[in-house]
Amino acid sequence: MSENWIVVGGGAWGTALACAAMRAGLRTALLCRDAATASALSTEGRNPRYLPDIDLPERITATTDPEVLRDAATIILAIPAQALRGALPDLVPHISKDAVLINTAKGIEVATGLLPCQILTEMCPGRPQAILSGPSFAVDVAMGKPTAVTLAAGDDALAMSLCRALSSDTFRVYASSDVAGVETGGALKNVYAIAAGIVVGMGYGESAKAALITRAFVELRRLGTAMGGQEQTYMGLSGFGDLMLSCASPQSRNFGYGMALGRGEDLAGRPLAEGAATVKIAGRIAEERGVDAPILQMTRRLLAGEVTPHDAMQALLARPIKEEF
């Protein structure tokens, strides 16, 4: 694929994906909302707002003009899940009917319960689309550190074509046909990363964190399959892999959010934690579909202020003893 690629979103993840695309030899531009960010990327090779400590290996062509979308054969959307619907009306008139849309948002729309690809189907009908997800920090990808992710599309040939185009020596992309599985894995792991952060923030130790992550993975698979995902998908990069990364490092916004909550810190002004929004709708979906997800539901109640971190942990530990499998 030698056609033009456009990344939409001048944040850390959009910048990182533009770098990845350029390393793969793709003609790439970045569409930003902020003029200062676009100027710094184009002239200085830096994103001072979102990646202030990194001199990017590639000089990215960045702009704020959506007209750049008209010549794009492939568009990567690096827009948060809760902001996707609001951003699309300004973009869609400039997008070709044949352009492939690759979503990278990890979340579930709170107001509707829709996954990002379902939002794209509703607002960009007829356009081929895919989902990119997996264990990846923007800083690592921007710096060219080895990373592996999953790309899913309903069309197997399209998925493989996109994977080959976007892969490089440091960015390996695996193909999948399970769009729902890859999307739900990416969305739900954010919730459990908050829960893992709470455990660490409360000082419960690594053993407790390992136990929580293991049981969280059971819940993730249970709810994900109820939402249409395939069991085997959750064993891969976009499920187990992404969960492990997000629950293991303060670099994860969701894990850091949970740590602050567990320590009793003021959460005002902290960076976006997508899991804090996702847990609201995920809890409702679990109830509607009769899915047992005690960690998810307790995290939802905790974030809603219905229980304290201490009470939440005591309630989980007091659950009846049963066979593991």
Secondary structure, 3 states (H helix, E strand, C coil): CCCCEEEECCCHHHHHHHHHHHHCCCCEEEECCCHHHHHHHHHHCCECCCECCCCCCCCCEEECCHHHHHHCCEEEECCCHHHHHHHHHHHHHHCCCCCEEEECCCCCCCCCCCCHHHHHHHHCCCCCEEEEECCCCHHHHHCCCCEEEEEECCCHHHHHHHHHHHCCCCEEEEEECCHHHHHHHHHHHHHHHHHHHHHHHCCCCHHHHHHHHHHHHHHHHHHHHHCCCCHHHHHCHHHHHHHHHHCCCCCCHHHHHHHHHHCCCCCCCCCCCHHHHHHHHHHHHHHHCCCCCHHHHHHHHHHCCCCCHHHHHHHHHCCCCCCCC
